[in-house]
Amino acid sequence: AGGRRRVRYPEPALAARAARVLRDNDTGAVITAAPRLYPHMWSWDAAFISIGLARLDVQRAIAELDTLFAAQWRNGMVPHIVFTENDAYFPGPDRWGTDEALDGPRHVRTSGICQPPVHAIAVRRVLDIARRSGPDDRIDAERFARRIWPKLYAWHRWLVEYRTPGSSGLVAIVHGWESGMDNSPRWDVPYDGVHPGAALPPYVRKDLRNVGDPGERPTDREYDRYLWLIEEMRRAGYDQRKIVANSSFLVGDVFITALFAMSCDVLIELGEEFGQDTDELHDLADWAAKARDAVAASCHSVSGMARDRDLRTNRWLDTQTIAGFSPLLCGGAPDDVQLRLLSLLDSDRWSGHPDLLAPVPPSVSPMRPGFNPRQYWRGPQWPVIVWLFTWAFERRGWHERARHLRDGGIRLTEDGSFGEYFQPFTGEPLGSTEQSWTAAVVLDWLC
Ligand code: 9YW
């Protein structure tokens, strides 16, 4: 495997190209997630984008996160899309029908679901970068961190109050899009329980116009389910209690739960530094501990891999994907489980697969039946996921591992395409190119 010749930009040229992608995707108001495919602001993309931007312009990085949090719902939810005027993406704000939602923001149009809570991690990173970059940037970033802290706390509180139902302790999602890993095989079983009704209004997909091969995107069958869930939520008026009680999809997401635990830790550090309310700091410590316990409790007794839980049927979802390594991100699993996961990650089932162009974990193991090296979250490698592992490993003190993953991430992206995801054996960029978050994490790796 490995066939065709790829361009390899030296690091300074790669960094310059990444910076240009972020500049080119800047509408003046937001940095869009991608130029044609995703002409709006996505929640977790904006967090990663701000990390890349901080290397170029701390003010611009702060503005990006301020824009996202200006769209925060009054109940605390940070919406998964903040819409621009562009109508090249479907479903847009009219289909979401959030304008009448009681808790929605007043001055911007947004979707009605959320995405993974990585924003505290971004604020921490922007602050650290600003402190190294000079006194003015430091002062601005500190002011910003102080100002955004209560909003981050409200966002985390929303996840606990509305989205941690039942006893698993896992943070629950009501749509695969909330996981950020839309069509991952993690969600195949729960989506089998979603039955689009005859009342599903007709629609036309726009995403297929912007990729070379429709096989790189989710299928129509999957889209029908995505749209049906929106229909259910819209009918519930985006009332979270009703949605969590009734929607046909409710899954405890172990990867989000691990990210939540880490983000709570970071928020505690920031809160201590900036003198935030001690009761709120205690809440965060409590939430982090419970989230870690939930991740550890999900681990399969033989493989050690962490599992999502279908909260509608009360069953563990055994599908093995990159999310199974969640305990390596947040810690908290017993030592023997952690060792098993580390050796699995290094093995030929994952990062050590002999045919990989870059030794970083794909979204699904190449050894798994159903692995598709070209299709979205069903096999390709995603630079942004690799970045999360490098960040977490660094924080856990695993410097050698973090460096190795970072080098692999550069190997994957040094063709300068800034692909949304990559074919693991050839390194062919798939989905969109000039994807903002890919450019952002590459910049962070290079600086
Ligand atoms: C879609 C923007 C988003 C990411 C998601 C990714 C994809 C949007 O793109 O979803 O319509 O398919 O799955 O994680 O935030 O980059």
Residues whose N, C-alpha, C, O or C-beta is under 5 A from the ligand:
A	BS01	9YW	A33 Y38 W42 D45 G180 M181 D182
